Amino acid sequence: QVNLAESGGGLVQPGGSLRLSCAASGHILSVDTMCWYRQAPGKQREMVATIDVGGTARYLPSVKGRFSISRDKIKNMISLQMNGLKPEDTGVYYCNIHQPFYGKDYWGKGTQVTVPS
């Protein structure tokens, strides 16, 4: 069992910045991949950024160059630094951990990010 807790969401004006954090607890393996997803109102959940055990990061094209994901393997935490925020970045941001060894995925409860137009 893995528990994920996000923090750092809020309301920010266009062009502003936010930093999201996710603390993972439980049975976490070093090979697990950790990700950030988001879901805008009326839209499907989409992957925003992912970072694997080797530190390789991948991003949704629309956030590349503005967002940066980082991982602290000792503390079992990931962060998402979001710069140059746009109204289309509005949504609930979820932390996800994918455990390929167990074939399981776990999700946090989400944190709201709002960028008014």
Summary of the structure (lengths in Angstrom):
residues: 117
radius of gyration: 13.5
end to end distance: 39.4
largest distance: 42.6
contacts: 340
relative contact order: 0.32
helix: 3%
strand: 54%
